[in-house]
Amino acid sequence: MDPSTFFWRDTRWPGVGIEGQVIYEMHVGTFTKEGTWASARQELPELAACGITVIELMPVGDFPGRFGWGYDGVGLFAPVWLYGQPDDFRAFVDEAHQCGLGVILDVVYNHFGPSGNYLKEFSSDYFTDKYDNDWGRAINFDGENAAPVREFFLTNAAYWIEEFHLDGLRLDATQQIFDHSPEYIVTAVAKRVREAARGRKTIIVAENEPQDTRLVRPATKGGSGLDGLWNDDFHHSATVALTGRNEAYYTDYLGKAQEFLSMLKYGYLYQGQCYKWQKQRRGSPGLDLPPAAFIIYIQNHDQIANSGRSERIQFQTSPGRLRAMTALLLLAPATPMLFQGQEFGASTPFHYFCDHAPELAKIVKEGRSRFIHQFRSLATQEMQPYLQDPGNPSVFERCKLDFSERERHRSIYDLHKDLLRLRREDKVFRVQKPGGLDGSVLAEECLLLRFFDPAGDDRLLVVNFGRDLHLHPAPEPLLAPPDGMQWHILWSSEDPRYGGTGTPPLDTEENWRIPGHAAVAMHPIPKEQHRDD
């Protein structure tokens, strides 16, 4: 394979930084019916038109079998053949750049897949038994003869940037990357990515279950210099608010308004407090981090698959609550992420699927069943027939998106497009500055957010996951409009175009009346312009 023969059109592409982005997680094999780079490339203009700005590809390092998520990769320098040729991958990235879309890649530097791993045939020093790894033997980043191992992964990080013009990486499960070297390997990866980009802006984000904020602090201050962290706290609180279930790893979340207010102001909910589910403290301080450093979502590949039937969240909650949560997600100052098809309410599930040899497939299936049993509601006898076999090809096929749902679910698609347009074009909502908002808990399930504008042209976002709320009295100063102004509805999740019933004025002569299961954005207009109709 000669990478120099591909003709790139993106010589003027500046790259992408974390500020102002809307991330879209994509699994190439299920994004289209064909499951190829070529077919996915055809959909890029529509993603850009929707308001997506960065595609985050699930791993594409080569792995055995006919289908899989990609986290069991073994050929780190070989894009998996299932999706097409390497130049097809390049054409996908090149077209994305023509559409104004960045592309980052999820890479797995914490383990290799259980089948087809060839590195141990070259040297036993690629692996170590010094650390316990959740998915097999740990990689040797700090032991004897670790220098060539480190260089292997650093070269791989640069390879994706140089040969495929990617705009950055997402590092999978960094808590399982063990390294006590003077320079942590994740820090070294970040440096190598920046060097490989040769002046182009890049985004490097991490998944880190213990919520170690040092990853996004500058290397000069003891950090790793990454740009963003996945915020599972937001997902877990959102799931509890939407479904009412707080079992298993949702145990430490109540889904209350206070939790969302705290996260939008300060990032993680857990920054060192005791955590019942793990019987230990969780998180590290991050009160000073910029909002864009926290990537928030209500769906991703793991969480959909962990729901038992692997159903999308709209099948587990009410339409009004979901519209309100979507507004909170897409107008928050953090960096929002959508999972493929979420923007049009895809009805397709996203199961866990992998194609292994029969003996290994049996072990994986049993392990998956044990994992799901941590949820009391999924461990019942009557639920067992609904748990799918990851190795069944039909399970994989059922996960493929149906783009005709963009029209059949037009109300959901319009909701996302309008919110992303508001986030992009509104001079206040598009700002992600630290301290740019404050808020208040109006009721257990209702919160108020006020986005501040230097010129006084503030915005209000009222989000109510509970029943209709009549605030009378309303002793909350953040509800007061700027001098000489009144609040006017700018956007509402109850717009009939989205399936709602319309939104009467909130600030009335009878004080504030806030609709249930709704989100309403408001802006100030002069009193003489205010109309209650």
Buried (B, 14 or more C-beta within 10 A) or exposed (E): EEEEEBEEEBEEBEBBBBBBBBBBBBBBBBBBEBBBBBBBBEBBBBBBEBBBBBBBBBBBBBBBBEBBBBBBBBBBEBBBEBBBBBBBBBBBBBBBBBBEBBBBBBBBBBBBBBBBBEBEEEEEBBBBEEBEBEBBBBBBBBBEEBEEBBEBBBBBBBBBBBBBBBBBBBBBBBBBBBBEBEEBBBBBBBBBBBEBBEEBBBBBBBBBBBBBBBBBBEBEEEBBBBBBBBBBBBBBBBBBBBBEBBBBBBBBBBBBBBBBBBBBBBBBBBBEEEBEBBEEEBBBEBEEBBBBBBBBBBBBBBBBBBBBBBBBBBEBBEBBBBBBBBBBBBBBBBBBBBBBBBBBBBBBBBBBBBBBEEEBBEEBBEEBBEEBBEBEEBBEEEBEEEBBBBBBEEBBBBBBBBBEBBEEBBBBBBBBBBBBEBBEEBEBBBBBBBEBBBBBBBBEBBBBBBBBBEEEBBBBBBBBBBEEBEBEEEEBEBBEBBEEBBBBBBBBBBBEEBBBEEBEBBBEEEEBBBBBBBBBBBBBBEEEEBEEE
